[in-house]
Amino acid sequence: MANLKLDLPTIIKLAVWSLIVGGILYWLEWSPGQIYGFIIDKFAGIWDWMVDSGLQYMLLGATIVVPVFIISRLRAGRKN
C-alpha cells in the first residue's frame, strides 16, 4: 500500500475514467446492479457445479488442512 498516493493528477485520472466507464455503461443500458448480479450468478453457478461434483468436500477439508499447515510452518520457522 506504499504506492497508494492520492494526489491531484491521480484524482483527475480516476474522475475521467469513471466518466468514461459510466458513459459506456449508460450507452449499453447496464446498471451496476445488473453487473453485480451477473457476477453473483456466475459464482452461484460455479458453487452449484462444485456441490454437484463433490468438490464441496475438498473445500470443507481445506478449511481444516490449510490453517493447520500454515500454523505448522509458522511454528517450524520459529524453531530455526
The 8 nearest C-alpha neighbors of each residue, nearest first, counted from 0:
[[1, 2, 3, 4, 5, 6, 9, 10],
 [0, 2, 3, 4, 5, 6, 9, 10],
 [1, 3, 0, 4, 5, 6, 9, 10],
 [4, 2, 0, 1, 5, 6, 9, 10],
 [3, 5, 2, 6, 1, 9, 0, 7],
 [6, 4, 9, 10, 3, 7, 8, 2],
 [5, 7, 9, 8, 4, 10, 11, 3],
 [6, 8, 10, 9, 11, 5, 12, 4],
 [9, 7, 11, 10, 6, 12, 5, 13],
 [10, 8, 12, 11, 7, 6, 5, 13],
 [9, 11, 13, 7, 8, 12, 14, 6],
 [10, 12, 14, 8, 9, 13, 15, 7],
 [13, 11, 9, 15, 14, 10, 16, 8],
 [14, 12, 10, 16, 11, 15, 17, 9],
 [13, 15, 17, 11, 12, 16, 10, 18],
 [16, 14, 12, 18, 17, 13, 11, 19],
 [17, 15, 19, 13, 18, 14, 20, 12],
 [16, 18, 14, 20, 15, 19, 21, 13],
 [17, 19, 21, 15, 16, 20, 22, 14],
 [20, 18, 16, 22, 21, 17, 15, 23],
 [19, 21, 23, 17, 22, 18, 16, 24],
 [22, 20, 18, 24, 19, 23, 17, 25],
 [23, 21, 25, 19, 20, 24, 18, 26],
 [22, 24, 26, 20, 25, 21, 27, 19],
 [23, 25, 27, 21, 29, 26, 22, 28],
 [26, 24, 28, 22, 23, 27, 21, 29],
 [25, 27, 23, 28, 24, 22, 29, 21],
 [26, 28, 24, 25, 29, 23, 22, 30],
 [29, 27, 25, 26, 24, 30, 23, 22],
 [30, 28, 24, 27, 25, 33, 31, 34],
 [29, 31, 33, 32, 34, 28, 24, 25],
 [30, 32, 34, 33, 35, 29, 36, 24],
 [33, 31, 35, 30, 34, 36, 29, 37],
 [34, 32, 36, 30, 31, 35, 37, 29],
 [33, 35, 37, 31, 36, 32, 38, 30],
 [36, 34, 38, 32, 37, 33, 31, 39],
 [35, 37, 33, 39, 34, 38, 32, 40],
 [38, 36, 34, 40, 35, 39, 33, 41],
 [39, 37, 35, 41, 40, 36, 42, 34],
 [38, 40, 36, 42, 41, 37, 43, 35],
 [41, 39, 43, 37, 38, 42, 36, 44],
 [40, 42, 44, 38, 43, 39, 37, 45],
 [41, 43, 45, 39, 44, 40, 46, 38],
 [44, 42, 40, 46, 41, 45, 39, 47],
 [45, 43, 41, 47, 42, 46, 40, 48],
 [44, 46, 48, 42, 43, 47, 49, 41],
 [45, 47, 43, 49, 48, 44, 42, 50],
 [48, 46, 44, 50, 49, 45, 43, 51],
 [47, 49, 45, 51, 46, 50, 52, 44],
 [50, 48, 54, 46, 52, 47, 51, 55],
 [49, 51, 47, 55, 53, 48, 52, 54],
 [50, 52, 48, 49, 53, 47, 54, 55],
 [51, 53, 49, 50, 54, 48, 55, 47],
 [54, 52, 55, 50, 51, 56, 49, 57],
 [55, 53, 49, 57, 56, 52, 50, 58],
 [54, 56, 58, 50, 53, 57, 49, 59],
 [57, 55, 59, 54, 58, 53, 60, 50],
 [56, 58, 54, 60, 55, 59, 61, 53],
 [59, 57, 61, 55, 56, 60, 62, 54],
 [58, 60, 56, 62, 61, 57, 55, 63],
 [61, 59, 57, 58, 62, 63, 56, 64],
 [60, 62, 64, 58, 63, 59, 65, 57],
 [63, 61, 59, 60, 64, 65, 58, 66],
 [62, 64, 61, 60, 65, 66, 67, 59],
 [63, 65, 61, 67, 66, 62, 68, 60],
 [64, 66, 68, 61, 67, 63, 62, 69],
 [67, 65, 69, 68, 64, 63, 70, 62],
 [68, 66, 70, 64, 65, 69, 71, 63],
 [69, 67, 65, 71, 66, 70, 64, 72],
 [70, 68, 66, 72, 71, 67, 73, 65],
 [71, 69, 73, 67, 72, 68, 66, 74],
 [70, 72, 74, 68, 73, 69, 67, 75],
 [73, 71, 75, 69, 70, 74, 76, 68],
 [72, 74, 76, 70, 75, 71, 69, 77],
 [75, 73, 71, 77, 76, 72, 70, 78],
 [74, 76, 72, 78, 73, 77, 71, 79],
 [75, 77, 73, 74, 78, 79, 72, 71],
 [76, 78, 74, 75, 79, 73, 72, 71],
 [77, 79, 75, 76, 74, 73, 72, 71],
 [78, 76, 77, 75, 74, 73, 72, 71]]
